[in-house]
């Protein structure tokens, strides 16, 4: 009976090696793969790995008394497939490559054919938003990129769509502030300088109201007693049922600490940076950038260089 099981295991091991050899050989064929993107090579090899894992893992789990060496062989086969996928897609001349899987929300740093660092990340959520006839899809782009620049303590300037998305989510009116505007701080509605705020109301004689003055490069709150203070920058400025959108270039449109301590820029607004939503790491929830936990981001920042290749698939 034991010899029967050993025969089955030996046959299955041989079959598995044949599958790997056939898959890797197929991938290396120039005629078949000349027009395929690098990301597709990685995906195809991963499908081979999953195929092997799904067939072997379920079979081994049902056998009792299988020798530990058989489990070790399975692990090595999976490792061989993973190594093959990286070898096919990493340029040999690259000293260091960063690989990012949008399907798994994982990041690896490869150097000299070995994985020297890995981390859980968040990538694009794939949702769409339409503004004035323009449709945007929040995906992380795939392909080959390079680190164009590195920043410490980056400042985030939220794009217009960030405010539009939030206003629709909360069912709020969107008020786009312009230099010279005076906005009722309780309702979010524009008011005339002589009609409210620190000035006496002419529309019924009511008490002065708190207003927001949109000045040259900042928004200032003016209280009924005439005292003024600059509004602190924060992600959203809400007044009543309205969300205020500060003009570009204003202090209230420059947010610190939102992106963590570091940012690695890939171009076109995409980057690897930190996040305050650490509980969402491992999920596809971003608007296209790749998010990391602070500690992982710091390690990646220290080991990466401008010019390092980044492969996203």
Buried (B, 14 or more C-beta within 10 A) or exposed (E): EEEEBEEEBEEBBEEBEEBBEEBBEEBEEEEEBEEEBBBBBBBBBBEBBEBBBEBBEEBBEEEEEBEEEBEEBBEEBBEBBBBBBBBBBBEEEBEBBBBBBBEEBBBBBBBEEEEEBEBBBBBBBEEEBEEEEEEBEBBBBBEBBEBEEBBEEBBBEBBEBBBBBBBEEEEBBBBEBEBEBBBBBEBBBBBEEEBBBBBEBEEEEEEBBBBBBBEEEBBEBBBEEEEEEEBEBEEBBBBBEBBBBBBEEBEBBBBEEBBBBBBBBBEEEBBBBBBEEBEBBEBBBBBBBBBBBBEBBBBBBEBBEEEBBBBBB
